[in-house]
Amino acid sequence: MYEKLKEMICNYVEVEQDSIKPESRFMEDLGFTSFDFMSMLGEIEDEFDIEIDQHEAADIRTVQEAADYLERLSVK
């Protein structure tokens, strides 16, 4: 999930996959806007056929937090 997430991140912001670390923060480190982040969440929902809770998603700050959250959703 983490590697796929890194690929998707590169579709939204100008960063190299190698520079994305588990502790990278979407807004502060990777340059996401809230619109970018919400757009990516929509793509993730379509790609993995899952439903992301918007309130829970608002608490996600780092790439690892996002990967962990998506792992939990995909197991259900």
N, C-alpha and C positions, 0 to 999 in steps of 0.2 A: 504493500500500500504506500509506503514511504517513497519508493522510487517512482511510482506512477504519479504521486502527488508532486514530486519535483518536476516531472515532465510537464504537468499541467500548469504549474507556477510559471514556467518559462513562456507559456502562451499568453500570459497576462502582463508580465513585467520584463524589462530588459536586464536579465541576470543570467549568468552561466550556471548550468546545473551543478557544476563542481563547487560553486561558491555557496550553495544552499546547504545549510547545516541544520541539524535537529532543533537547535536553539534559535535559529533565525526567526525574527519577528516579522510578520507580514507587513505591517505598516512602517515601522521604524527602520528595519534592515533591508527589506526587499522592495520598498517603495509602492506598496499596494495602496490604492484609494479604497474607500468603503465600497464604491461601485465595482471596482475590480474584484474585490473579495466576494461580494454577493454574486457577481457573474460567474466566478469560478465555482462557487457552491452550487449554483444551478447546473453547471456542466457536470460536476461530480455526481449530483443526484441522477442525472440522465445516464451517465456512464456506468454507474454502479447499481442503478435501480434501487436507490434508497431515499428515505425522506429525512432531511436535515431540519432539526428544530431551530428556528431562527434565534430564539432566546439563548439556547445553548451555544450556537455558533457565535454569538456576540461575545462570548467569554474566551473564544479561542484566540490566542496571541501568537503562538509559535508553530512552526511546521510540525514539530513532534506532537504537540497538543492536537493538531488537526489530524495527523495520522492515527493517533490513539483513538480519537473520537470516531473516525471513519471505520477503524477496525472493530470497535464495539458495535457500531450500527450494522456492519456487514455480517456479524455473527448471529444477529437476532433472526 
